[in-house]
């Protein structure tokens, strides 16, 4: 349910896409994504059980914030052109963080892999900001966020296995259909495909993290709630560029 709330906030931020500061639009969405990146950076090391939580958290947080900042400051295509460089720097920073450890560097490979994997999620979140500047703009963001909110809300239902996955994908597809019908810029086909893709992502995440012992800790729970929102960002951007324009 927390993911549904966060997705709703993304939808609201998309509606407020015209709000600008210093001549740049999308500041509300950018600020929200920065907050989500920080929250994820604090919780992910707990989820993954990383040995150096502070070092890993700093690398993940900086990667997420940097990705949002560079996309926000980019004024020409490709909007995500600098994002791969940000992720590459995060990979290098993960090794630097390991060199700075003074605990014997236990579980070194696991620590590096967990930090790099954790850095990818908030970097993908920058896709929301880039999607806001596609042909569909705010409508694409709202459609993706609505589908994500509906799919995530189904997590409170007592369903398991294929029934849960089917309900999640079906609800997200229906939400995308309704949003696409309400927003002509997106259209029915794009809305359905986007909703279905988001539904598959949410269903896969539910299976992956269901009953994970680490989720009993609040910080871990927040990170897992932020994860679908972050990863959906790049998905929404791709759909927006390919199907909407």
C-alpha positions in Angstrom: 0.0 0.0 0.0 2.9 2.3 0.6 4.0 1.9 -3.0 0.5 2.9 -4.1 0.7 6.1 -2.0 4.1 7.0 -3.5 2.8 6.3 -7.0 -0.1 8.6 -6.3 2.4 11.3 -5.3 4.2 10.8 -8.6 0.9 11.2 -10.4 0.2 14.5 -8.6 3.8 15.7 -9.3 3.1 14.9 -13.0 0.0 17.0 -12.9 2.1 19.8 -11.5 4.7 19.4 -14.2 4.3 23.0 -15.4 5.5 24.4 -12.0 8.9 25.9 -12.6 11.8 27.4 -10.7 14.5 29.3 -12.5 12.8 28.7 -15.8 12.9 24.9 -15.5 9.7 22.8 -15.4 9.3 19.6 -13.4 10.8 20.8 -10.2 8.0 19.1 -8.1 8.7 15.7 -9.6 12.4 16.2 -9.4 12.2 17.0 -5.7 10.1 14.0 -5.1 12.5 11.7 -6.9 15.4 13.0 -4.9 13.6 12.3 -1.7 12.7 8.8 -2.9 16.4 8.2 -3.9 17.5 9.1 -0.4 14.9 6.9 1.3 15.9 4.0 -0.9 19.6 4.5 -0.3 19.0 4.3 3.5 16.9 1.1 3.3 18.4 -0.9 0.5 21.6 -1.9 2.5 19.3 -3.4 5.1 17.2 -5.3 2.5 20.4 -6.7 0.9 22.1 -7.3 4.2 25.2 -5.4 3.1 28.1 -5.3 5.5 28.9 -1.6 5.0 25.6 0.1 5.2 26.9 3.7 5.4 29.3 3.4 2.5 26.8 1.6 0.3 24.0 4.0 1.2 26.1 7.0 0.4 27.0 5.6 -3.1 23.4 4.6 -3.8 22.0 8.0 -2.7 24.5 10.0 -4.6 23.8 8.0 -7.8 20.1 8.6 -7.5 20.4 12.3 -6.8 22.9 12.8 -9.5 20.8 11.0 -12.1 17.8 13.2 -11.3 19.9 16.4 -11.3 21.5 15.7 -14.7 18.2 14.9 -16.3 16.6 18.0 -14.8 19.4 20.1 -16.2 19.5 18.5 -19.6 17.7 20.7 -22.1 18.2 18.8 -25.4 18.0 15.2 -26.6 19.0 12.6 -25.6 17.4 13.4 -22.2 19.0 10.4 -20.6 22.3 10.8 -22.4 24.3 11.5 -19.2 22.6 8.9 -17.1 24.8 5.9 -18.2 27.8 8.0 -17.1 26.2 8.6 -13.7 25.7 4.8 -13.3 29.3 4.2 -14.4 30.5 6.6 -11.8 28.4 4.8 -9.2 30.1 1.5 -10.2 33.5 3.1 -9.7 32.3 4.7 -6.4 31.2 1.3 -5.1 34.8 0.1 -5.4 36.1 3.2 -3.8 33.7 2.7 -0.9 35.1 -0.8 -0.4 38.6 0.5 -0.3 37.6 2.9 2.4 36.3 0.1 4.7 38.3 -0.7 7.8 36.4 -3.9 8.9 38.5 -6.4 7.0 36.3 -6.1 3.9 34.3 -9.1 4.7 31.8 -10.3 2.0 33.6 -8.0 -0.5 32.0 -9.4 -3.6 28.5 -9.4 -2.1 29.0 -5.8 -0.9 30.1 -4.5 -4.3 27.3 -6.4 -6.1 24.6 -5.2 -3.7 25.8 -1.6 -3.9 25.9 -1.6 -7.7 22.5 -3.3 -8.0 21.1 -0.8 -5.5 22.5 2.2 -7.4 20.6 1.1 -10.6 17.1 1.5 -9.1 17.3 5.3 -8.2 19.1 5.9 -11.4 16.2 4.4 -13.3 13.8 6.7 -11.4 15.2 9.6 -13.5 13.1 8.1 -16.3 10.0 9.7 -14.7 11.5 13.1 -15.2 12.6 12.4 -18.8 9.1 10.9 -19.6 7.6 14.2 -18.5 9.3 15.8 -21.5 8.2 13.3 -24.1 5.4 13.9 -26.6 2.8 12.8 -24.1 4.5 14.6 -21.3 2.5 14.8 -18.1 -0.1 12.5 -19.5 2.4 9.6 -19.8 3.6 10.2 -16.3 0.1 10.2 -14.9 -0.9 7.1 -16.8 2.1 5.1 -15.6 1.7 6.3 -12.0 -2.0 5.5 -11.9 -1.4 2.0 -13.2 1.4 1.5 -10.6 -0.8 2.8 -7.8 -3.7 0.5 -8.7 -1.4 -2.6 -9.1 0.3 -1.9 -5.8 -2.9 -1.3 -4.0 -3.9 -5.0 -4.7 -1.1 -6.1 -2.4 -3.5 -5.8 0.6 -5.7 -8.5 -0.9 -5.3 -12.0 0.6 -4.1 -13.5 -2.8 -1.1 -15.7 -3.5 0.7 -17.2 -6.4 -0.8 -16.9 -9.9 -4.0 -15.5 -8.6 -2.2 -12.5 -7.1 -0.1 -12.1 -10.3 -3.1 -12.3 -12.5 -5.1 -9.8 -10.5 -2.1 -7.4 -10.4 -1.5 -7.5 -14.1 -5.2 -7.3 -14.9 -5.8 -4.3 -12.6 -2.8 -2.4 -13.9 -3.9 -3.1 -17.5 -7.4 -1.9 -16.7 -6.0 1.2 -15.0 -3.9 2.0 -18.1 -6.9 1.5 -20.3 -9.0 3.9 -18.3 -6.2 6.5 -18.1 -5.5 6.1 -21.8 -9.1 6.7 -22.6 -9.2 9.8 -20.4 -6.0 11.2 -21.8 -6.2 11.2 -25.6 -2.5 12.1 -25.9 -1.7 8.7 -24.5 -4.5 6.7 -26.2 -5.9 3.3 -25.5 -3.2 1.1 -27.0 -0.3 2.9 -25.2 -2.3 3.0 -22.0 -3.0 -0.8 -22.1 0.6 -1.7 -22.9 2.0 0.6 -20.3 -0.5 -0.7 -17.7 0.3 -4.3 -18.5 4.1 -3.7 -18.3 3.7 -2.0 -15.0 1.5 -4.8 -13.7 4.1 -7.5 -14.7 6.8 -5.4 -12.9 4.8 -5.1 -9.7 3.8 -8.8 -9.7 7.4 -9.8 -10.2 8.4 -7.6 -7.3 5.8 -9.1 -5.0 7.0 -12.6 -5.7 10.7 -11.6 -5.2 10.3 -9.9 -1.9 7.3 -11.7 -0.4 8.0 -12.9 3.1 11.6 -11.6 3.0 12.7 -11.6 6.7 14.5 -8.2 6.3 11.1 -6.5 5.6 10.3 -6.7 9.3 12.6 -3.7 9.7 11.0 -0.4 8.8 13.8 1.0 6.7 13.9 -2.2 4.6 10.1 -1.9 4.1 10.4 1.6 2.9 13.1 0.7 0.4 11.1 -2.2 -1.1 8.1 0.2 -1.3 10.2 2.7 -3.3 11.8 0.1 -5.6 8.8 -0.4 -8.0 8.3 3.4 -8.2 11.9 3.9 -9.1 12.2 1.1 -11.7 8.9 2.0 -13.3 10.5 5.4 -14.2 12.6 4.0 -17.1 9.7 1.8 -18.2 7.4 4.8 -18.5 10.0 6.7 -20.4 10.6 3.9 -23.0 6.8 3.5 -23.6 6.4 7.2 -23.8 9.1 7.6 -26.4 8.2 4.5 -28.5 4.4 4.7 -28.5 3.5 8.3 -27.7 6.3 10.3 -29.1 
